């Protein structure tokens, strides 16, 4: 058998659509099952918006890119954004009127977690929940929003505490990967960013990705939780937002005539970047957030 035939026989991993062809195209079809995908961004970039949209899109049939599945949404930092979810669900139903007879929000199971130890302790309950579900749509998506909130305030900056934190990283991610492979889950975690200080020498560039290219709100940033956590996820996506002067590219705005730069007409441009993923090339796309959801921008 030739190498080409061997490649063609490799099984393809099922993916969950974002409900937007532009975003899906950038990500090779969506979020892959059987692994952990991390979405990194500063506050206000759209991490939670994407996760809510993904939880709705997971309910679509495979013919439309979905998983025919329910979701488990674990929130850790703020109260669950139920109002925004219902807003998105109304637009979602309007886009797929023949698919849903019931409220799609009923297929999203929500649970609050307030510490890393608590998250690890409920893993057996999550496993039992996945095993014993008797609903029409099994859970195939787990979202943890956000993982950083569980670790950033609970551990002191001492060698012993950092070692304990790293050990908990690997315990939690190991269990999530085990569940993902056993039940065919897509696992998505969100992470925060910190300002990037100093040089990048000594860091594993192949695994972490090109940190020097991560810029948001005019600042160089890097994912929170460090290198140990970076090795716990299979794929990392980065969302950025940057305010730009409207018309600056084509010279349609006369900066000198506007006086104070703070009053120049501006717009926020958001981008999704693939930092690292075993199945994807380095790629990016622009997206916007509207009342109806998150949509990629054709360029």
C-alpha positions in Angstrom: 0.0 0.0 0.0 1.4 3.4 -1.0 1.9 6.2 1.5 -0.8 8.2 -0.3 -3.3 5.4 0.3 -2.4 5.2 3.9 -3.0 8.9 4.3 -6.4 8.6 2.7 -7.4 5.8 5.1 -6.7 7.8 8.2 -9.9 8.4 10.1 -11.1 12.0 10.1 -12.0 13.6 13.5 -15.5 14.8 13.9 -15.7 18.5 14.3 -18.3 20.9 15.7 -19.3 23.9 13.6 -19.3 27.4 15.0 -22.4 28.1 12.9 -20.4 30.4 10.6 -18.7 29.2 7.4 -15.9 31.7 7.6 -14.9 30.7 11.1 -15.2 27.0 10.2 -13.1 27.4 7.1 -10.3 29.1 9.2 -10.5 26.2 11.7 -10.7 23.3 9.2 -14.3 22.6 9.9 -14.8 23.7 13.5 -13.7 22.5 16.9 -12.4 18.9 16.9 -13.7 16.2 19.1 -11.4 13.9 21.2 -9.2 16.8 22.3 -9.0 20.0 24.3 -9.2 23.4 22.5 -8.3 26.5 24.3 -9.6 30.0 23.4 -7.3 32.7 24.8 -8.2 36.4 24.9 -8.4 39.5 27.0 -11.8 40.5 28.5 -14.3 41.7 25.9 -12.9 39.9 22.9 -15.7 37.4 22.5 -14.6 34.2 24.3 -17.9 33.6 26.0 -19.9 34.6 23.0 -18.1 32.0 20.9 -18.6 29.3 23.5 -22.4 30.1 23.8 -22.7 29.9 20.0 -20.8 26.7 19.9 -23.1 25.1 22.5 -26.1 26.0 20.3 -24.4 24.8 17.1 -23.5 21.5 18.7 -27.2 20.6 18.6 -27.2 20.7 14.8 -27.2 17.4 12.9 -23.8 16.3 11.4 -25.1 17.2 8.0 -25.0 20.8 9.1 -21.7 20.5 10.9 -23.1 19.8 14.4 -22.8 16.9 16.7 -26.5 16.2 17.4 -25.6 16.8 21.0 -26.2 18.6 24.2 -23.5 20.5 26.1 -22.2 20.9 29.6 -21.2 24.5 30.3 -19.1 25.0 33.4 -18.7 28.7 34.4 -16.2 29.8 37.0 -15.9 33.5 37.3 -19.1 35.3 36.7 -22.8 34.3 36.7 -23.9 32.4 33.6 -24.9 34.8 30.8 -28.4 33.3 30.4 -29.9 36.5 28.9 -27.3 36.5 26.1 -27.8 32.8 25.5 -31.5 33.2 25.0 -30.9 36.2 22.7 -28.6 34.0 20.6 -31.0 31.1 20.7 -33.8 33.1 19.2 -31.6 34.0 16.2 -30.5 30.4 16.1 -34.0 29.1 15.9 -34.8 31.6 13.2 -31.9 30.3 11.1 -33.0 26.7 11.5 -36.8 26.7 11.9 -37.3 23.1 10.8 -34.8 21.5 13.2 -35.9 22.6 16.6 -39.2 21.8 18.2 -38.0 22.7 21.7 -36.0 25.5 23.3 -32.3 24.8 22.4 -31.3 26.4 25.8 -32.8 23.3 27.5 -30.0 21.2 25.9 -27.2 23.2 27.6 -26.5 22.0 31.2 -25.0 24.7 33.3 -22.8 24.1 36.4 -20.8 26.6 38.5 -17.3 25.8 39.8 -15.3 28.1 42.1 -11.9 26.4 42.5 -9.5 24.2 40.7 -9.8 21.5 43.5 -13.6 21.6 43.1 -13.3 21.1 39.3 -11.0 18.1 39.8 -13.3 16.7 42.6 -16.4 16.8 40.3 -14.7 14.9 37.5 -16.2 11.5 38.6 -19.7 13.2 38.7 -19.2 14.5 35.2 -18.2 11.0 34.0 -21.2 9.5 35.7 -23.4 12.2 34.1 -22.0 11.4 30.7 -22.5 7.6 31.2 -26.1 7.8 32.5 -27.7 10.4 30.2 -31.0 9.1 28.9 -31.9 12.1 26.8 -32.3 12.2 23.0 -29.1 14.3 22.5 -26.1 13.0 24.5 -23.5 15.5 25.8 -20.7 15.8 23.2 -19.4 19.3 24.2 -17.9 20.5 27.5 -17.0 24.1 28.0 -15.0 25.5 30.9 -15.3 29.3 31.0 -12.7 30.2 32.3 -9.9 27.9 33.4 -7.7 30.8 34.4 -10.1 32.1 37.0 -9.7 28.8 38.9 -5.9 29.0 39.1 -4.8 32.6 39.1 -6.0 33.6 42.6 -5.9 30.3 44.5 -2.1 29.6 44.4 0.7 31.7 45.9 3.9 32.5 43.9 6.1 30.0 45.7 8.0 27.0 44.3 5.8 24.6 46.4 2.6 26.2 45.3 3.6 26.4 41.7 4.5 22.8 41.7 1.2 21.9 43.2 -0.6 24.0 40.6 1.3 22.3 37.7 0.4 18.9 39.2 -3.3 19.9 39.2 -3.0 21.2 35.6 -2.0 17.7 34.4 -4.6 15.9 36.6 -7.5 18.0 35.3 -6.3 18.1 31.7 -5.5 14.3 31.8 -9.0 13.6 33.0 -10.6 15.9 30.4 -8.6 14.2 27.6 -9.6 10.8 28.9 -13.3 11.8 28.9 -12.9 13.4 25.4 -11.6 10.2 23.9 -13.9 7.9 25.7 -17.1 9.8 24.8 -16.0 11.5 21.6 -16.3 15.0 23.3 -15.1 18.4 22.1 -13.7 20.1 25.1 -13.3 23.9 25.0 -11.6 25.9 27.8 -11.2 29.7 27.8 -8.1 31.4 29.2 -7.1 35.0 29.9 -4.0 36.9 29.0 -1.2 38.8 30.7 1.0 41.5 29.4 4.2 40.1 27.8 7.3 41.3 29.6 10.9 40.8 28.5 12.2 38.3 26.0 11.0 34.9 24.9 14.3 33.0 25.0 14.1 29.5 26.4 10.4 29.0 25.7 9.2 26.1 23.6 8.3 28.1 20.5 6.9 25.0 18.6 4.4 24.2 21.3 3.5 27.7 22.6 3.4 29.3 19.2 4.7 32.7 18.1 4.0 34.7 21.3 5.6 37.8 19.8 2.7 38.1 17.3 0.0 38.1 19.9 -1.2 41.7 20.2 -4.5 42.9 21.6 -5.6 46.5 22.4 -2.2 47.7 21.3 -0.4 45.5 23.9 1.8 42.5 23.5 0.2 39.7 25.5 0.6 36.0 26.2 -1.7 33.4 27.6 -2.1 33.1 31.3 -1.0 30.1 33.4 2.4 29.7 31.7 4.2 26.9 29.8 3.0 24.0 32.0 -0.6 24.7 31.1 0.2 25.3 27.4 1.4 21.6 27.3 -2.0 20.5 28.7 -4.1 21.6 25.7 -4.1 20.2 22.1 -5.0 23.4 20.3 -4.8 27.1 21.1 -6.8 29.9 19.5 -6.2 33.5 20.2 -8.8 36.3 19.9 -7.6 39.9 19.6 -9.3 43.3 19.5 -7.8 46.5 18.3 -9.4 49.9 17.8 -8.6 51.4 14.4 -9.3 54.8 12.9 -12.0 54.5 10.4 -10.7 55.2 6.9 -7.1 55.4 8.0 -6.0 52.8 5.5 -7.3 54.6 2.4 -6.5 58.1 3.7 -10.2 59.2 3.9 -9.7 60.7 7.4 -7.8 63.9 7.7 -6.1 63.4 11.1 -4.9 67.1 11.2 -8.4 68.4 10.7 -9.8 66.2 13.5 -7.7 67.8 16.2 -7.7 65.7 19.4 -6.9 62.1 18.4 -9.3 60.8 21.0 -12.2 62.0 18.9 -11.2 60.4 15.7 -13.9 58.0 14.3 -12.9 54.5 15.4 -14.0 50.9 14.9 -13.1 47.7 16.8 -11.6 45.0 14.6 -11.5 41.5 16.1 -9.5 38.6 14.8 -9.2 34.9 15.5 -5.7 33.4 15.2 -4.6 29.8 15.3 -1.6 29.8 17.6 -1.0 26.1 17.5 -3.0 23.0 16.5 -1.8 19.6 15.2 -4.3 19.6 12.4 -4.2 23.3 11.3 -1.7 25.6 9.5 -1.0 29.1 10.9 -4.1 31.0 9.9 -6.4 33.8 11.0 -9.7 35.6 10.1 -11.6 38.7 11.1 -14.9 38.4 12.9 -17.7 40.6 14.3 -20.1 40.3 17.2 -23.7 41.1 16.4 -26.9 40.7 18.3 -27.5 37.5 16.2 -24.1 36.0 17.0 -20.5 35.8 16.0 -19.7 35.9 12.3 -16.5 35.8 10.3 -15.7 38.5 7.8 -15.0 37.6 4.2 -11.8 39.2 2.8 
